[in-house]
Amino acid sequence: MSSFQLHIFQISLLGLMTLVGMLFTFMLPMPSQKHKARSAYYARLFLITMWAGQASLSLHYLQLPLVGIVGHAFFITLSAYLLFITVVKRYGHALRIQMLSGIVAHLLAIVILSLTTHLFKLNSMLGDAILLASVATPLVFTFRYIQLQGGVKNPGDRVLIAVVLSALSAILVGAPLYWMWFTPNELQQTLVSFSLYIVMMLTFMLGFAVSIMHSLVSRLKYKIYQDPLTNCKNRHFFYEMAPKLLAHAKRNNEQMSVVICDIDHFKSINDKFGHMAGDRALQQIAKTLSTELRDEDSLIRMGGEEFLILSPKCDLDQAEAFAERLRHSIEAQPLDLSGANISLTASFGVVEIHSDKDIYHGLKAADSAMYKAKSAGRNQVITVNA
Ligand SMILES: Nc1nc2c(ncn2[C@@H]2O[C@H](COP(=O)(O)OP(=O)(O)OP(=O)(O)O)[C@@H](O)[C@H]2O)c(=O)[nH]1
């Protein structure tokens, strides 16, 4: 096979991969946030420019070596920036105007530098070094950007970081070693760059897909565990997380308490002022409760007008004081319905769960304490030792 045929074979195969990669990004479910969804657009452009960078080298066979070399430098640098932009958008951010101007200036500079080195027939090693440094710059930015976002948080970030680091090491270490130890002929060069392109494209697509899947799963999980009316956690969260939190508390020899809060005479709010007013009362009470929570507490709407607070590292006395505080806060904020103030109160059942008991036992005990508070006249806190 002549080197021309090899080249055509190589760019056709890369073109095919680019097409598959683009179709793949179209098939992925996209996040609803505008900037995050835009990242798929830049991921497609990344694949196209990677391909265009390699394809431009074939212009050499059409007697256009200058256009080919300049095009190669331009598209390869641009593809590294598109990887950077894809990552910026994956985190849901917009591009700052300074960033865009920097990218345009860098692209212009690489075009001028590669034109100069070729026109003045400067050492080809110098041209290669300029190109490698040029591609390395956006990759370093990408690496720093992921780090600044709080580091590697999910498998998608991990694969993206691996793409960036492998590309950087190929450029900063691999390329100089390759030039020093081999006297590459065109065939060797073609095969090495081809393999590098394939690996980069595949890992990039994988990283991108894993990253998207991870954010969708996190969003779904968040929705599954969230009560849409009050934005508290819901029953699913309780059944999933409560046994885990209790097991953690037992392992670390820590106390854990459960506080149940049930709004008093809630039905009468619905009956007198309508369901919308009832919903607003629920939202207001959820807000009041949430402002009193510590970071480790979880506020759960168990259903209807009943809320539950899981309180790790909290014994019975502390939980009782906490519930009293919550009771006062609810009482102190009547519901304001276009001028009419509706008084709100709630009854509380509090229990500390002992290490030999399970969470459902605690739930039952807290529930019966709350019913005792109701029968004792409502708007009060009753504690039990479960
Ligand atoms: N507006 C509204 N009402 C709800 C919702 N979920 C349950 N309810 C109503 O909450 C009311 C609960 O009534 P009850 O269980 O009798 O309790 P209560 O009136 O608070 O009486 P006590 O608990 O004994 O003080 C019912 O009328 C339900 O229809 C909701 O999401 N929004």
The ligand as an SDF file (V2000), in Angstrom:
LIG
                    3D

 32 34  0  0  0  0  0  0  0  0999 V2000
  -53.5910   20.7540   51.0920 N   0  0  0  0  0  0  0  0  0  0  0  0
  -53.1400   19.5220   51.2940 C   0  0  0  0  0  0  0  0  0  0  0  0
  -53.7790   18.7240   52.1450 N   0  0  0  0  0  0  0  0  0  0  0  0
  -53.3330   17.4750   52.3610 C   0  0  0  0  0  0  0  0  0  0  0  0
  -52.1750   16.9920   51.6880 C   0  0  0  0  0  0  0  0  0  0  0  0
  -51.9440   15.7190   52.1070 N   0  0  0  0  0  0  0  0  0  0  0  0
  -52.9220   15.4170   52.9990 C   0  0  0  0  0  0  0  0  0  0  0  0
  -53.7630   16.4700   53.1590 N   0  0  0  0  0  0  0  0  0  0  0  0
  -54.9400   16.5990   53.9940 C   0  0  0  0  0  0  0  0  0  0  0  0
  -54.5140   16.6230   55.3550 O   0  0  0  0  0  0  0  0  0  0  0  0
  -55.6500   16.3390   56.1560 C   0  0  0  0  0  0  0  0  0  0  0  0
  -55.2110   15.5150   57.3530 C   0  0  0  0  0  0  0  0  0  0  0  0
  -56.2650   15.4630   58.2150 O   0  0  0  0  0  0  0  0  0  0  0  0
  -56.2670   14.6320   59.5920 P   0  0  0  0  0  0  0  0  0  0  0  0
  -55.4250   13.3920   59.3950 O   0  0  0  0  0  0  0  0  0  0  0  0
  -57.6700   14.4860   60.0280 O   0  0  0  0  0  0  0  0  0  0  0  0
  -55.4570   15.5080   60.5890 O   0  0  0  0  0  0  0  0  0  0  0  0
  -55.7060   16.9370   61.2620 P   0  0  0  0  0  0  0  0  0  0  0  0
  -56.8810   17.6600   60.6920 O   0  0  0  0  0  0  0  0  0  0  0  0
  -54.3900   17.6810   61.1620 O   0  0  0  0  0  0  0  0  0  0  0  0
  -56.0160   16.5580   62.7320 O   0  0  0  0  0  0  0  0  0  0  0  0
  -54.9750   16.2350   63.8930 P   0  0  0  0  0  0  0  0  0  0  0  0
  -53.7410   15.6430   63.2530 O   0  0  0  0  0  0  0  0  0  0  0  0
  -55.6860   15.2970   64.7610 O   0  0  0  0  0  0  0  0  0  0  0  0
  -54.6530   17.5360   64.5650 O   0  0  0  0  0  0  0  0  0  0  0  0
  -56.6500   15.6070   55.2560 C   0  0  0  0  0  0  0  0  0  0  0  0
  -57.7550   16.4530   55.0410 O   0  0  0  0  0  0  0  0  0  0  0  0
  -55.9090   15.4330   53.9340 C   0  0  0  0  0  0  0  0  0  0  0  0
  -56.7480   15.5670   52.8090 O   0  0  0  0  0  0  0  0  0  0  0  0
  -51.5190   17.8730   50.7860 C   0  0  0  0  0  0  0  0  0  0  0  0
  -50.5010   17.5550   50.1340 O   0  0  0  0  0  0  0  0  0  0  0  0
  -52.0250   19.1280   50.6130 N   0  0  0  0  0  0  0  0  0  0  0  0
  1  2  1  0
  2  3  2  0
  2 32  1  0
  3  4  1  0
  4  5  2  0
  4  8  1  0
  5  6  1  0
  5 30  1  0
  6  7  2  0
  7  8  1  0
  8  9  1  0
  9 10  1  0
  9 28  1  0
 10 11  1  0
 11 12  1  0
 11 26  1  0
 12 13  1  0
 13 14  1  0
 14 15  2  0
 14 16  1  0
 14 17  1  0
 17 18  1  0
 18 19  2  0
 18 20  1  0
 18 21  1  0
 21 22  1  0
 22 23  2  0
 22 24  1  0
 22 25  1  0
 26 27  1  0
 26 28  1  0
 28 29  1  0
 30 31  2  0
 30 32  1  0
M  END
$$$$
